[in-house]
Amino acid sequence: MMALACQENSYCKEFQTSVRSCTPAELSLPGKTKEKLQGYEVVLEDTILFPEGGGQPDDRGTINDIEVLRITRRGADAINFVTKEIQAGTEVCLKVDWKRRFDHMQQHTGQHLITAIAESMYGCPTTSWNLGENISSIELDIPSLTDQQMADMETAVNEKILACVPITPHLYHDKDDPELQKFRCRGLPDDHIGPVRVLEINGIDSCLCCGTHVSNLSHIQMIKLLWTEKAKKKGRTNLMFVAGGRVLQYLGRSVKVERSLTTLLKGPVEDHYERAETAVKGFKSTQKYVTSLLRDLAVFEGQKFKSNGNPLLCLHRKEGDLEFMNIIIQQVDNCNKICFLTVGEEKGAGLFLLSGPEDFIQNVGPKVAEILNGKGSINRGNYQGKANKLSQKGKAEKLIQEYLSSKDNSVKCDDRSAEDKEP
């Protein structure tokens, strides 16, 4: 039994083969949804489409121009999920998504190089790694790395890239071959079938790996070590990195952010942190001041309504919050007076609170929530909740007034908008 074509030649972009089997199947879609996609599992005689393994995500590509949505491994077979049937025995042409494949080759080989250099320089083995969509990470068995250690390691890995060191895969057909004990390995999968593949970076590292890799370190182009953070397991560190084309992408994103901050903060990149820190402190101070003013305003509104003869207060405050509304209710302190309070965007989402007699709350509260396209419940004698359409608060006020009019034909309402409610 040989390795898959994708493991023998990771640079092969198109490949002719035949279908061994095609069976109905379903694919669970990513995310919280439990929806499943109906399709077929196709097994090929050989393939250049890599199934997930060794910490590397699966490839994307096509079989006779039919998109392959998922590639998993079952024993020695690569299982391709497609939405159209391809009958067994059909001769097919495979095409790999080369941009995705080459990116994965750069990141995966980059991980091998970083792992080897980290262990040789600091004696810390790699315990796991993750090839992310934008940034990859390596979990190292070391409590921490200093900035100087990071810089030294980054210099070392990029010197190896500049040295154009060749990379060669070797196959061992017996997984119990004693020679395999010489190579770095975190263990074979329990269902492993077929030859064992060893990836050798000449003079630097040899380890068991099933993934796709570049044939020379120069093809990685460059590696940038980004930062470290504590791993979930005690005494270990996660090292973040990008390799190859991702270095340019990361630099491009950083330049855009830098230019935006230079305009926003009105200063060069060297002053960004200091200016941002000053801006954040000023914002927090302003927030505290605004919160204090809103509390004072809530007290004023509540006392004013309590002292006048109006039975109904309809009040909206864009900058308010639940505390603002509750302070007003506390100041009114009269269950016979009705308050309809809203906070948030005038025509968007926000909060509402309705206070008044118990029968009024029970009858009108749910209807107000429905009009505002929201949900609410009774809490401490008041009906409150979230509103998705505060633009409909006028209809809610009309409903409240109609309810009161049915009780008393002479209702005077203290109804003020955000423009005329200032003290």
N, C-alpha and C positions, 0 to 999 in steps of 0.2 A: 504494500500500500504506500503510495507516494503522497507528498504534500500537495495541497491545492495549488493551482497555477498562480494564484495571487501571492502565495508564499514563496514560490520559486522565482517569480519575476514580478516584483511590485510595480514595475514601470509599464507593464502591458495594459493598454487602454481598450483594446478590442480583442475579442476571442470567439472562436467557433467551437461549438460543442453540441451535445444533444440532450434531450430531456429524458431522464431516467424514470421519473414518476410525477404525477400531478394529482393531488387529492383535495377535495373541498375542505375549507378551513375558515376560521374567523380570527380577526385581529382586534384586540382591545385598543381603543383609541386613547392617546395620552390625555392627562388632565383628570379632573374630578368626575367627568361623565363616565357612565358605565356602558355607553354605546359601543357596539362591536361591528366591525366592517366585515362583510361576507366576501370571501375570495377563495384563493387556492394556494396550497403549499407546493412549490415546484422544487424538485431535487434534480440537479444536473450531473452529467458524467464527470465534469470538472468545471471550475469556475475561477474567474478573476475578481469576483465580487466577494469581498472579505466579510465573513460573519463576525459579530462582536466577540471579543476575547482578549485576554491579556491587558485589560484596562482600556482597550481601544474600541470606540463605537463602530457599528457596522457601516459598510459602504452604502452608497446609493448608486443606481444605474438603471439600465434597461435590458430586457430580454426580448429581442425582436421588436424593439421600440415600445414595449409594454413596461411601464414604470414598476420597479421593485420598491415596495414600501417598507420592507423590514427583512433583515437577514439574520437568522439565528443559527446556532450550532446544535446539532443533535448527534452525539458520537463523533464520527469522522465526516458527517455530511453537513453541508451548508443548506439551510432551509430558506427559500426565497418566497416571500408572500407577495402575490399579485392579485389583481381583481378580475383578470381574464384567464380563462382556461387555455393551457398549452398542452396538447396531448403528448403522451409518452412517445418517444421515438422521433419527435420533431427536431430537425436540425435548426439550431438557433444561433444568433449573433448577439454576444454580450458587449455592452458598452458601459464603462465605469464613469462615474462623475469624477473626472480627473482633478478638478480644483479641490474638491472635498478630500479625495484620496491623498493627494500630495501634501495637503495641509496636515492630515493625520500622520503621514510618514515623517514630516519634519518634527511635529510635536513628540511623537513616540520615540524617535531616535534621540531627540533632544533630552527626553527624560532619562534614557539609558545613559547618555553621556554625563548628565548632571549627577545621577545616582552614583556612577563610578567615581567621579571626581570628589563628591562629598564624602564617600566612604574612604577614599585614599588620603584625603586631606585631614578629615576630622573624625574618622573611624565610626561614622554614623550610617548604618544601613537604611535603605528605603523599606518601609513597612507596607505602603500602599501608594497609589497615585490615581489622579483623575484627569482625563482629557476633557476639559470643558469646551463650550462653544466659543468663548473668547479668550479665557485664561485657563491654564492648566495648573495643577498643584501636585506636589510630592510630599508625602508624610515621611519625615526623617526621625529616626530614633535618637533624638538629641533634645535637651530641654530648651535650647535657644541658640540663635546665631547672631553674632554682633554685626554691625554695619561693615566693619573691616573684613570679617570673614566672608560676608556676602560679596564684597567687592573683589576679594582675592579669588573666590570660587568662580565668579563671573569672568574674570580675566583668564583663568585657567581653561574653562570650557571653550571660550572663543579662540584661544591659542591653538587648541586641538582642531577646531574647525578650520582655521587658517592653514594648518599643517596638512590638510587634505587627506586625512587618514581613511583608508579603505574599510568597508564593512562587508562581511561575508557570512551568509547563513550556511549552517552545516546540518545534515540530517542524520539522526541515529535511529535505526529501525527497531531497536530493542530498548524499551523504556527502562529495563533493568540493567542496561549496560553500565558497568562500574565507572567508565569514563565520565558519565554524566554527573558523578559526585563531585567532580572538579569545578563545576560551573555554578554560578549564582542562580538560585531558584527558590521561589516561595511555595513550590509544590505544584504537582500536576492536578488537573481536575479529576474527580473520581471517575467520570465517564470517558476519560481520554482513551482514544483508539487511534492506532497508526503510529507513524514515526514521531520522534521528538526532535524539535528544531532548536538549534543553538545559534544565537546571533553573536558573531565575534566582531568587536571593534578592535582592529589590529593593535596589539600592544597595550590596550587600555582596559578592555572588559570582554568577558564572555558569559552569556547567561541564556537560560531557556526562555524562549519567547515565540509566540505564534503570530505576532502582528506583522504589518507591512512596514518596511523601513527603507530609507535612502541607501544607496550603494556606497556613498562616500560622505564623510562628515562635512565636506565643503557644500553639499547640497542643502544642509540645514541653513546656511547663509550666516545666521547670527542668533545668539540667545541673549535675552535680557531677563535677569532675575529681578523681580518686582518688589516683593516684601515678604515678611514672615508673620505668622500668627500662631497662637497656641492651638495645638490639635485637641481633639476631644479626649484622647487618651493621655493620661498624665505622663510628663517627661518627654513628650514628642512635639515636633514643630512642623507646621505646614509651610512649605516654600512655594510661592506663586511665581510662575514664569511664562514667557511667551517665546516662541521660536519661529524662524523663517519669516514668511509673509505676515505673520501676526505682529512682528515687531514694527513693521511699517504701519499696519492698521492701528496699533496702540499709539504710536507716535502721532499719527494723523488725528486721532481722537483727542490726544493730549494738547496738540497745537490749537485745535478749535476751542477747547475749554480755556486754554491760556489766553487766546485772543479775546474771547468773550469776557473773561474776568478782567483783563487789562482795560477794556472799554467800560465795564461796569464799575470797577473800583478806581478807575482813573489813575492808574499807576503801573509801573513795570512789574514783571513777574517776581522780582526779588522782594517787592513790597506787598505781594498779594496776601500772605498770611496775616501780617500785621494789620493791613487795612480791613480784611474780612473779620478778624477778631474784634476790631473796633466797631465795625458795623453790627455784628451780632450782639455785642454788649449794649450798644445803643438801642437796638430793636427790643431786647429784653427789658431794658429800662422803660421804654415807651409802652410796652405791653403792660407792665405793672401800673403805669400811670393811667392808661386807658381803662384798665380793670377797676382801679379805684374810682375814676370818674363815673363809670357805668354803675357801680354800686351806689354812689351818691345820687345819681339820676334815678335809679330804681326806688330808692327811699323817697325822693321827692315826688315821683309819679304816684306811688302808693299812698302817701299822706294826702296829696292833693285830691285824689279820687275819693279817699275815705271821707274827706271833709265836705265835698260837694254833694248835691242831692241827686246826682245821676245814678241810675240803677245799673248802667252798663258801661264798661270801658273796653274799647277795641284799640289795641296798641301794637304797632310793629316797630322793631328796632333791628336794623341790619347787623349791627355790631354786637348785639346781645347774645346771651347764652341762657342755659337753663337756670343758672344761679340768678341772673338778672330777673327772670320771670318770677322765680320763687320769692325773691326779696320783695317784689311788688305785692304778691299775694300775702306775705307775712305782714306788711305794713297796712294793707286794707283790713285784714282781720275781721271780715264780716261776711259770713256765709250767705247772706241774703243779697249781697251785691255780686254781679256777674262780671268776670274779666275774661276776655278773649285776647290772649297774647301770642305773638309770633316773633321769631327771630330768624335771621338768615337772609339769603338773597331774595330780593323783592319778587323776582319771577322764576326763582329756582327752588332749591331744596332748603330745608331748615327744620325748626322745631316749633311746636305749638303747645299751649297750655290753656285749659278751660276750667274756671273755678265758678262756684255758685252753689245753689241749693242742690241737695242730693238727687231729687227727682229730675232736675234739669240736666245734671251731669250724666245720669244714666240714659236719658232719652236723647239728648242732643250730641253728647260726646262722640259716639260711634259715627253719627251722620256727618259731623264736622271732619272727622278723620277720613271718611270716604270722599268727601268733596275735595279735600286737599291731597287726595291720592296717597294717603299715608296709613300708618298703623299707630294705635294708641291703646292705653288702658288706664284704669283708675289707680292712682297712687296718692296715698295720704289725703283722700277726699277730692283730689283734682283729676281731671282727665288730661293726660299729656302723651305726647308721642312725636314721631317723625313725620314730616310732610315733604312730599316730593314735588308738589305744585303749589307754592305759596302765591302764585299768580291768581289762584282761585279763592283767596281769603275773602274777597268782596262777596262772593256767593255764600261763604260760610257766615259772614256777618249778617247777611240778609236773612239767612235761615234762623239765626239766633233772634233777630229782631221780630221775625214773624212768630216765633215761639212765644216771645214775651208779649207781643201784641194780642195774642190769643188769651193771655192772662190779664193784661191790662192795656186798654186801648190808648193810653197816653204814656208812651215810653220815650224818654229823652236819652239819647246815647252820646257819651263823651267819646267820639270817634276821631282819632287824630293819626295822620300818617307820619312817616319819618321826617317830613319837611316842616311840620308845624308843632311838633311835640316837645321842642326844646324848652327848658325852664326859663 
